[in-house]
């Protein structure tokens, strides 16, 4: 795994408008800088979602269970291009067709590493076959498993520290889509973080819902 700490990310406001750029490392240093990210959920024909346990070398929330794939688009890079790039790098799969099911704004502090996640997170769904070939990079992914999303939400509530703090919010968008192609009326997060932004404070909560 090549370090991506020096890669650039897009800094945004809480409506997703671009404000500038920063390195991955700088954006995740406390108190954090709000930036664009994406979370991919691969969904099989039975409606299960693919989860990955983040590798031990991850700088943020290592060994926590998270969604199929996460990442940051480079400045000017499309979400589809960025997500498929990371699917290939992390899971050895793709490209896939992606649908945005919602946006999740959250703030989470990693008590183990001191790093911060402060993200305008586009939640992307991809429907995939049951026999999807997977070749995870062990420097990215410790383990994979498929999970029923409704049962998963209950498991996150019962044992939140086993899971990444954003997973509950991401899966909630899958279950209650709010994206451009989704029915209207779905839930949106709106609490205020310590820095004054209207986002979910997801630090060690059950998904920040």
C-alpha positions in Angstrom: 0.0 0.0 0.0 1.4 3.4 -1.0 0.7 6.2 1.4 -2.0 8.6 0.2 -1.4 11.1 3.0 0.1 13.5 0.6 -2.7 13.3 -2.0 -5.0 16.3 -2.3 -8.6 16.4 -1.3 -11.3 19.0 -2.0 -12.2 21.2 1.0 -15.9 22.1 0.9 -18.6 23.9 2.9 -21.6 22.2 4.4 -23.5 22.4 1.1 -20.6 20.7 -0.8 -19.3 23.8 -2.6 -15.6 23.7 -3.1 -13.5 26.0 -1.0 -10.0 24.9 -1.8 -7.6 22.0 -1.4 -5.5 20.3 1.3 -3.5 17.1 1.7 -5.2 14.1 3.2 -2.9 14.4 6.2 -3.7 18.1 6.8 -7.5 17.5 6.4 -7.4 14.8 9.0 -5.3 16.6 11.6 -7.4 17.9 14.6 -9.7 19.8 14.6 -10.2 18.6 11.0 -11.2 20.4 7.8 -14.4 19.5 6.1 -13.7 17.7 2.8 -15.3 15.6 0.1 -15.3 11.9 0.5 -17.3 8.9 -0.7 -18.5 5.6 0.9 -19.3 2.7 -1.4 -21.7 -0.1 -0.5 -21.6 -3.2 -2.7 -25.0 -4.9 -2.5 -25.5 -8.6 -3.6 -28.8 -10.0 -5.1 -30.0 -10.9 -1.5 -29.7 -7.3 -0.4 -26.6 -8.0 1.8 -23.8 -5.4 1.9 -20.1 -6.2 1.7 -18.2 -5.0 4.8 -14.5 -4.7 5.2 -12.4 -4.8 8.4 -9.9 -2.0 8.0 -6.3 -3.1 8.0 -4.2 -2.6 11.2 -1.9 -0.1 9.3 -4.8 2.4 8.6 -4.1 5.8 10.1 -7.8 6.3 11.1 -9.9 3.7 12.9 -7.8 0.6 12.1 -9.4 -2.8 12.6 -12.9 -1.4 12.7 -15.5 -2.9 10.4 -16.6 -0.4 7.7 -18.5 -0.3 4.4 -17.2 -1.9 1.3 -14.8 0.9 0.3 -14.1 4.5 1.2 -12.0 7.3 -0.2 -11.6 10.8 -1.4 -11.9 12.1 -5.0 -8.9 14.1 -6.2 -9.7 17.7 -6.9 -11.8 17.7 -10.1 -12.1 13.9 -10.2 -15.6 12.5 -10.6 -17.1 10.3 -7.8 -17.5 7.4 -10.2 -13.9 7.5 -11.3 -12.6 7.9 -7.8 -14.8 5.2 -6.3 -13.9 2.6 -9.0 -10.2 3.5 -8.6 -10.4 2.7 -4.9 -12.5 -0.4 -5.5 -9.7 -1.7 -7.7 -7.0 -0.7 -5.2 -8.7 -2.0 -2.0 -10.8 -4.9 -3.2 -9.3 -5.9 -6.6 -12.7 -5.5 -8.2 -14.8 -3.3 -10.5 -15.5 -1.2 -12.3 -19.1 -1.1 -11.2 -22.2 1.1 -11.9 -22.8 3.5 -9.0 -25.9 5.3 -7.7 -25.7 8.1 -5.1 -28.2 7.3 -2.4 -27.5 10.2 -0.1 -24.9 12.5 1.5 -23.7 12.0 5.1 -22.0 14.9 6.9 -20.1 13.7 10.0 -17.3 14.4 12.4 -15.5 11.7 14.3 -12.3 11.7 16.4 -10.2 8.5 16.5 -9.2 8.0 20.2 -6.4 5.6 19.2 -4.6 7.8 16.7 -5.8 11.3 17.4 -6.8 11.8 13.7 -10.2 13.3 12.7 -12.7 12.4 10.1 -14.7 15.5 9.1 -16.4 14.6 5.8 -19.0 15.6 3.3 -19.5 11.9 2.4 -21.3 10.8 -0.8 -22.9 7.4 -0.2 -22.7 5.3 -3.3 -24.5 2.0 -4.0 -23.5 -0.7 -6.5 -25.6 -3.8 -7.2 -23.2 -6.7 -7.8 -23.5 -10.4 -8.6 -23.2 -13.0 -5.9 -20.0 -14.3 -7.4 -18.3 -11.0 -7.7 -14.6 -11.7 -7.8 -12.7 -10.0 -5.0 -8.9 -9.7 -4.4 -8.5 -7.5 -1.3 -5.1 -5.9 -0.6 -4.0 -7.1 2.8 -2.5 -3.7 3.5 -5.9 -2.1 3.1 -8.3 -4.9 4.3 -8.0 -7.3 7.1 -11.1 -9.3 6.4 -14.4 -9.2 4.4 -17.9 -10.4 5.2 -21.5 -9.9 3.9 -24.1 -8.6 6.2 -27.9 -7.9 6.2 -28.1 -4.1 6.5 -31.1 -4.1 8.9 -29.5 -6.6 11.3 -26.2 -4.7 10.9 -27.8 -1.5 12.2 -28.8 -3.4 15.4 -25.3 -4.8 15.8 -23.8 -1.3 15.5 -26.1 0.0 18.2 -25.2 -2.9 20.4 -21.4 -2.8 19.9 -20.5 0.5 18.3 -16.7 0.3 19.0 -16.4 -2.7 16.7 -17.5 -0.6 13.7 -16.3 2.6 12.1 -18.2 5.6 13.5 -19.5 6.5 10.0 -20.9 3.0 9.2 -24.3 3.5 10.8 -25.0 6.8 8.9 -23.8 5.3 5.6 -26.0 2.2 6.0 -28.9 4.5 7.0 -28.7 6.3 3.7 -28.8 2.9 1.9 -32.0 1.9 3.8 -33.5 5.4 3.5 -32.2 6.9 0.2 -32.0 10.7 -0.1 -29.9 10.9 -3.3 -30.9 12.6 -6.6 -32.6 9.4 -7.9 -34.3 8.5 -4.5 -37.8 9.3 -3.2 -38.0 12.5 -1.3 -38.6 12.7 2.5 -35.7 10.6 3.7 -33.7 11.6 6.8 -30.9 14.1 6.7 -28.5 14.8 9.6 -28.4 18.2 11.1 -26.8 18.5 14.5 -24.0 21.0 15.1 -20.4 19.9 15.7 -17.9 21.7 18.0 -16.7 23.7 15.0 -20.2 25.0 14.2 -21.0 22.9 11.1 -24.3 21.2 10.8 -23.1 17.6 10.7 -23.4 14.4 12.7 -21.0 14.1 15.6 -20.3 10.4 15.0 -17.4 10.0 17.5 -17.9 6.6 19.1 -21.6 6.7 18.6 -23.7 4.1 16.8 -23.2 5.6 13.4 -24.0 9.2 14.4 -27.7 8.8 13.5 
